[in-house]
Amino acid sequence: MSGTFPQPGRAATGETVPAASTGTVPRWAPDPRTVVALLLAASITVMGPGGVWFIPAALTAGVLLAISERAWRRAIGLPLAAGAVAAVAYLLPSVAAWPVVGVAGIVTGYALRLVAVGGIAAHLIRTVSPTRFTAALRSARVPSAVTVSGAVMLRFAPTIVAEARAVRDAMQLRGLGGRWAMLRHPIRSIEYFTVPLMASSLLAAEDLSASALLRGLGSHTRPTSMYPLRFGPADAVAGAVVVMLVAVTVLWRSKR
């Protein structure tokens, strides 16, 4: 299998669907297997018992990955979002001892873990094309059921985000969007936003399924890749940084 998934269509505004499926591989980009392993390790560690200790390490990894791809907005926004969520989770309950605040603290506590892992997941979505993602999973002997589902979701999520932006822009052009319109007519705004988004999602899913079948996704024959996977200096740097972050976290936890 070569190339990438075809674009299932441009959004209504003509905006190209954002994805890593440009067909080019950055020279200093880590191997997809490294990114997938890092995401799995961070998810298991942060979401597991005692995972709150590893949230700063996961956030640091997400920020460093964003800097490596020059995603400056994400590199700045990720720690700011994590700080805001952490303030609600840990500082607000100590100030206002209300039951509602306690529930909000519990919810935002789990949201903080999602934010920490989300930075690494965003890097995976933005830099690893579905083709390379599929090749990485196949080389790791992952069952095809997981490979196909992951590849489709990796392409489906950016498509839905682009379609949602197109629907939002169309609503604003017709004077139906905006925060005030949402507050004045919440039911109508939700209806105008949800119905076209569901219709475009169904079309995108159908196009992606047809594209995947045409490219042999899920076949028993092992396809080839236009960009062979290989580990390089970027993977060594990523591994060294991860080891350092884990060591610092373990030392920090042992001293508390």
C-alpha positions as CSV (number, residue, x, y, z in Angstrom):
1,M,0.0,0.0,0.0
2,S,1.5,3.3,-0.9
3,G,0.5,6.9,-0.7
4,T,-2.1,8.1,1.8
5,F,-5.8,8.0,2.2
6,P,-7.4,10.3,-0.3
7,Q,-9.0,13.4,1.0
8,P,-12.7,12.5,1.4
9,G,-13.6,15.9,0.3
10,R,-12.9,19.5,1.2
11,A,-15.0,21.2,3.8
12,A,-17.8,23.4,2.7
13,T,-15.6,26.5,3.1
14,G,-12.9,24.9,0.8
15,E,-10.6,24.3,3.7
16,T,-8.3,21.3,3.2
17,V,-8.8,18.7,5.8
18,P,-5.9,19.1,8.3
19,A,-3.9,15.9,8.7
20,A,-0.4,14.5,8.4
21,S,-1.3,12.7,5.1
22,T,0.7,15.1,3.0
23,G,2.9,12.2,1.8
24,T,6.1,13.7,3.1
25,V,8.0,12.6,6.2
26,P,10.0,15.2,8.2
27,R,13.6,14.3,8.4
28,W,13.8,14.6,12.1
29,A,10.4,13.1,12.9
30,P,10.5,10.1,15.1
31,D,9.4,6.7,13.9
32,P,5.6,6.1,14.2
33,R,6.3,3.1,16.4
34,T,8.1,5.4,18.9
35,V,5.1,7.8,19.0
36,V,2.6,5.0,19.3
37,A,4.6,3.3,22.1
38,L,5.0,6.7,23.9
39,L,1.2,7.3,23.7
40,L,0.4,3.9,25.0
41,A,2.9,4.1,27.8
42,A,1.7,7.6,28.8
43,S,-2.0,6.5,28.7
44,I,-1.4,3.4,30.8
45,T,0.8,5.3,33.3
46,V,-1.3,8.5,33.7
47,M,-4.7,6.8,33.7
48,G,-3.6,4.1,36.1
49,P,-3.5,4.2,40.0
50,G,-1.0,6.9,41.1
51,G,-0.9,8.3,37.6
52,V,-1.2,11.8,38.8
53,W,2.5,11.8,39.6
54,F,3.3,11.3,36.0
55,I,1.1,14.1,34.7
56,P,3.9,16.6,34.6
57,A,6.1,14.2,32.7
58,A,3.4,13.5,30.1
59,L,2.8,17.3,29.8
60,T,6.5,17.9,29.3
61,A,6.6,15.2,26.6
62,G,3.6,16.7,24.8
63,V,5.1,20.2,24.9
64,L,8.5,18.9,23.6
65,L,6.7,17.1,20.8
66,A,4.7,20.2,19.9
67,I,8.0,22.2,19.8
68,S,9.6,19.6,17.6
69,E,6.9,20.1,15.0
70,R,6.8,23.9,15.5
71,A,3.2,23.8,16.8
72,W,3.7,26.9,18.9
73,R,0.1,27.4,19.8
74,R,-0.2,23.9,21.2
75,A,3.2,24.2,22.9
76,I,1.9,27.3,24.8
77,G,-1.8,26.3,25.1
78,L,-1.1,22.8,26.6
79,P,0.5,23.9,29.9
80,L,-2.0,26.8,30.1
81,A,-4.9,24.4,29.7
82,A,-3.4,22.0,32.2
83,G,-2.8,24.8,34.7
84,A,-6.4,26.0,34.5
85,V,-7.8,22.5,34.9
86,A,-5.4,21.7,37.8
87,A,-6.5,24.9,39.5
88,V,-10.2,23.8,39.3
89,A,-9.3,20.3,40.4
90,Y,-7.1,21.0,43.4
91,L,-7.3,24.7,44.4
92,L,-11.0,25.5,44.0
93,P,-12.2,22.7,46.4
94,S,-9.8,24.0,49.1
95,V,-11.3,27.5,48.7
96,A,-15.0,26.7,48.4
97,A,-16.1,23.5,50.3
98,W,-19.3,23.0,48.3
99,P,-20.6,19.6,47.1
100,V,-20.9,20.9,43.5
101,V,-17.3,22.2,43.6
102,G,-16.2,18.8,44.9
103,V,-17.9,17.0,42.0
104,A,-16.3,19.5,39.6
105,G,-12.9,18.8,41.2
106,I,-13.3,15.1,40.6
107,V,-14.3,15.5,37.0
108,T,-11.5,18.0,36.2
109,G,-9.0,15.7,38.0
110,Y,-9.7,13.1,35.3
111,A,-9.8,15.9,32.6
112,L,-6.3,16.9,33.6
113,R,-5.1,13.4,32.8
114,L,-6.8,13.6,29.4
115,V,-5.1,16.9,28.8
116,A,-1.7,15.4,29.7
117,V,-2.2,12.5,27.3
118,G,-3.9,14.7,24.7
119,G,-0.7,16.5,23.8
120,I,1.0,13.3,22.7
121,A,-2.2,12.2,20.9
122,A,-2.3,15.5,19.1
123,H,1.2,15.0,17.9
124,L,0.4,11.5,16.6
125,I,-2.6,12.8,14.7
126,R,-0.8,15.8,13.2
127,T,2.5,14.1,12.2
128,V,1.7,10.4,11.5
129,S,-0.3,9.6,8.4
130,P,-2.8,6.7,8.4
131,T,-0.5,4.9,6.0
132,R,2.5,5.1,8.3
133,F,0.4,4.4,11.3
134,T,-0.9,1.2,9.7
135,A,2.6,0.1,8.6
136,A,3.8,0.7,12.2
137,L,1.1,-1.4,13.7
138,R,1.6,-4.2,11.1
139,S,5.3,-4.3,11.9
140,A,4.4,-4.7,15.6
141,R,2.2,-7.7,14.7
142,V,-0.9,-5.9,16.0
143,P,-4.2,-7.7,14.9
144,S,-5.8,-6.2,11.8
145,A,-9.0,-5.4,13.7
146,V,-7.1,-2.9,15.8
147,T,-5.0,-1.7,12.9
148,V,-8.0,-0.9,10.6
149,S,-10.0,0.7,13.4
150,G,-7.1,2.9,14.5
151,A,-6.2,4.0,10.9
152,V,-9.8,4.9,10.2
153,M,-10.2,6.9,13.4
154,L,-6.9,8.6,12.8
155,R,-8.3,9.9,9.5
156,F,-11.9,10.3,10.6
157,A,-11.2,12.6,13.6
158,P,-9.5,15.5,11.6
159,T,-12.2,15.2,9.0
160,I,-14.9,15.7,11.5
161,V,-13.1,18.6,13.1
162,A,-12.8,20.3,9.6
163,E,-16.5,19.6,8.9
164,A,-17.5,21.1,12.2
165,R,-15.6,24.2,11.5
166,A,-17.2,24.4,8.1
167,V,-20.7,24.1,9.6
168,R,-19.8,26.7,12.2
169,D,-18.6,29.2,9.6
170,A,-21.7,28.6,7.5
171,M,-23.9,29.3,10.5
172,Q,-22.0,32.5,11.2
173,L,-22.5,33.6,7.6
174,R,-26.2,33.2,8.0
175,G,-26.3,35.0,11.3
176,L,-27.0,31.8,13.2
177,G,-23.7,31.3,15.0
178,G,-21.9,33.0,17.8
179,R,-22.1,32.8,21.6
180,W,-25.1,35.1,21.9
181,A,-27.1,33.2,19.3
182,M,-26.3,30.0,21.3
183,L,-27.6,31.6,24.5
184,R,-30.7,33.1,22.9
185,H,-31.7,30.0,20.9
186,P,-29.8,27.0,22.3
187,I,-32.1,24.2,20.9
188,R,-32.2,25.8,17.5
189,S,-28.4,26.4,17.4
190,I,-27.8,22.8,18.4
191,E,-30.1,21.5,15.7
192,Y,-28.6,23.7,13.0
193,F,-25.1,22.5,14.0
194,T,-25.8,18.8,14.7
195,V,-27.9,17.8,11.7
196,P,-25.5,18.9,9.0
197,L,-22.5,17.6,10.9
198,M,-24.1,14.2,11.2
199,A,-24.9,14.2,7.5
200,S,-21.3,15.1,6.6
201,S,-20.0,12.6,9.1
202,L,-21.9,9.8,7.4
203,L,-20.6,10.8,4.0
204,A,-17.1,11.1,5.3
205,A,-17.3,7.6,6.9
206,E,-18.6,6.1,3.7
207,D,-15.8,7.7,1.6
208,L,-13.2,6.6,4.1
209,S,-14.5,3.0,4.1
210,A,-14.5,2.9,0.3
211,S,-11.0,4.3,0.2
212,A,-9.7,1.8,2.7
213,L,-11.2,-1.1,0.8
214,L,-9.7,0.1,-2.5
215,R,-6.3,0.4,-0.9
216,G,-6.4,-3.1,0.5
217,L,-6.8,-2.2,4.1
218,G,-7.7,-5.4,6.0
219,S,-6.5,-7.7,3.3
220,H,-4.4,-10.8,4.1
221,T,-1.7,-9.8,1.7
222,R,1.0,-7.8,3.4
223,P,1.2,-4.4,1.6
224,T,4.4,-2.4,1.1
225,S,5.0,1.1,2.2
226,M,6.2,4.1,0.2
227,Y,8.1,5.3,3.3
228,P,9.8,2.4,5.0
229,L,9.9,2.5,8.7
230,R,13.3,2.9,10.4
231,F,14.5,4.1,13.7
232,G,16.8,7.1,13.7
233,P,18.5,9.8,15.9
234,A,15.1,11.3,16.7
235,D,14.0,8.0,18.3
236,A,17.1,7.9,20.4
237,V,16.6,11.4,21.6
238,A,12.9,10.7,22.4
239,G,13.9,7.6,24.3
240,A,16.5,9.4,26.3
241,V,14.1,12.2,27.2
242,V,11.4,9.7,28.3
243,V,13.9,7.9,30.5
244,M,15.0,11.2,32.0
245,L,11.4,12.2,32.7
246,V,10.5,8.9,34.3
247,A,13.7,9.1,36.5
248,V,12.9,12.6,37.6
249,T,9.3,11.6,38.4
250,V,10.3,8.5,40.4
251,L,12.9,10.6,42.4
252,W,10.3,13.3,43.0
253,R,7.7,10.8,44.2
254,S,10.2,9.0,46.5
255,K,11.0,12.3,48.3
256,R,7.4,13.1,49.0
